Amino acid sequence: MPTLDIHTHLANLYAAADDPWNTHASPYEQGKFAKTVQSLPRTQYRCALEVGCGAGALTAHLAPRCDYLIATDCTERALSVARSRVTHPHVTFTHGSVPADWPNAVPDLIVLSEVLYFLTDAESVGLAARICQDTAADTDIVMVNWSGDTGGLISGRQAADRLVTDLGHSCECTFSQVCSGFSIEVLRKGSFPRIGQMFSGTT
Ligand SMILES: C[S@@+](CC[C@H](N)C(=O)[O-])C[C@H]1O[C@@H](n2cnc3c(N)ncnc32)[C@H](O)[C@@H]1O
């Protein structure tokens, strides 16, 4: 699906229902958000960026762990629902399509929950570049992906693997959990030598 079609598809979903995935009420979704927050390696983050925040249900779980939280989404209707549900003063909702739009901030936590499989290959490459260039040196990146059929061109597993490939040696996996229906992976940004470099010292 071309990007424009994906955005139209998402806008149509939110036009039909305030919370198309029932994220605020579904026990499955709430359990997933609790596990997502449990996977965070640090107790507190200075500045978090949640990409594709939707109706703000995960945002509400993340807020207590962040001094400042920027939650962004490409769908206006999702944001208006999120703003009405999450009113913490340290949470800011912004409209934008990642990676083309990126906040004027240097996050130390990036949350990518159920959003990576909406991105094109070029957008995944662009997101990896944003993570490399426009985040803090030791940023944590949390990926959460549905393991069933996404209804799109790419599965959650493929989307996570694609981003890991696009990030190359700039990140390492620090946590991985397969749950019923979804998986969580946490990456840590840093400088990680290739195996050959560790033994030979070559570049
Ligand atoms: C399935 S919902 C997930 C919502 C929430 N993150 C969660 O885990 O419940 C995906 C959201 O990502 C948004 N989205 C998709 N592509 C995006 C992009 N490139 N930039 C920002 N938001 C995007 C959609 O509008 C939608 O609200």
The ligand as an SDF file (V2000), in Angstrom:
LIG
                    3D

 27 29  0  0  0  0  0  0  0  0999 V2000
   -2.1830    0.1460   15.5230 C   0  0  0  0  0  0  0  0  0  0  0  0
   -2.1060    1.8140   16.0580 S   0  0  0  0  0  0  0  0  0  0  0  0
   -1.0620    1.6120   17.5230 C   0  0  0  0  0  0  0  0  0  0  0  0
   -1.3800    2.6300   18.6020 C   0  0  0  0  0  0  0  0  0  0  0  0
   -0.4940    2.4650   19.8470 C   0  0  0  0  0  0  0  0  0  0  0  0
    0.8940    2.7200   19.5460 N   0  0  0  0  0  0  0  0  0  0  0  0
   -0.6660    1.0920   20.4320 C   0  0  0  0  0  0  0  0  0  0  0  0
    0.3180    0.3720   20.5810 O   0  0  0  0  0  0  0  0  0  0  0  0
   -1.8030    0.7600   20.7740 O   0  0  0  0  0  0  0  0  0  0  0  0
   -0.9370    2.5350   14.9260 C   0  0  0  0  0  0  0  0  0  0  0  0
   -0.8970    4.0370   15.0050 C   0  0  0  0  0  0  0  0  0  0  0  0
    0.2670    4.4940   14.3220 O   0  0  0  0  0  0  0  0  0  0  0  0
   -0.0670    5.6310   13.5650 C   0  0  0  0  0  0  0  0  0  0  0  0
    0.9300    5.7170   12.4860 N   0  0  0  0  0  0  0  0  0  0  0  0
    1.0900    4.8900   11.4300 C   0  0  0  0  0  0  0  0  0  0  0  0
    2.1290    5.2710   10.6800 N   0  0  0  0  0  0  0  0  0  0  0  0
    2.6740    6.3620   11.2830 C   0  0  0  0  0  0  0  0  0  0  0  0
    3.7780    7.2130   10.9830 C   0  0  0  0  0  0  0  0  0  0  0  0
    4.5690    7.0140    9.9060 N   0  0  0  0  0  0  0  0  0  0  0  0
    4.0370    8.2550   11.8210 N   0  0  0  0  0  0  0  0  0  0  0  0
    3.2500    8.4780   12.9080 C   0  0  0  0  0  0  0  0  0  0  0  0
    2.1850    7.7010   13.2260 N   0  0  0  0  0  0  0  0  0  0  0  0
    1.9070    6.6510   12.4400 C   0  0  0  0  0  0  0  0  0  0  0  0
   -1.5100    5.4030   13.1510 C   0  0  0  0  0  0  0  0  0  0  0  0
   -2.2100    6.5910   12.8470 O   0  0  0  0  0  0  0  0  0  0  0  0
   -2.0930    4.7040   14.3580 C   0  0  0  0  0  0  0  0  0  0  0  0
   -2.6830    5.5870   15.2680 O   0  0  0  0  0  0  0  0  0  0  0  0
  1  2  1  0
  2  3  1  0
  2 10  1  0
  3  4  1  0
  4  5  1  0
  5  6  1  0
  5  7  1  0
  7  8  2  0
  7  9  1  0
 10 11  1  0
 11 12  1  0
 11 26  1  0
 12 13  1  0
 13 14  1  0
 13 24  1  0
 14 15  1  0
 14 23  1  0
 15 16  2  0
 16 17  1  0
 17 18  1  0
 17 23  2  0
 18 19  1  0
 18 20  2  0
 20 21  1  0
 21 22  2  0
 22 23  1  0
 24 25  1  0
 24 26  1  0
 26 27  1  0
M  CHG  2   2   1   9  -1
M  END
$$$$
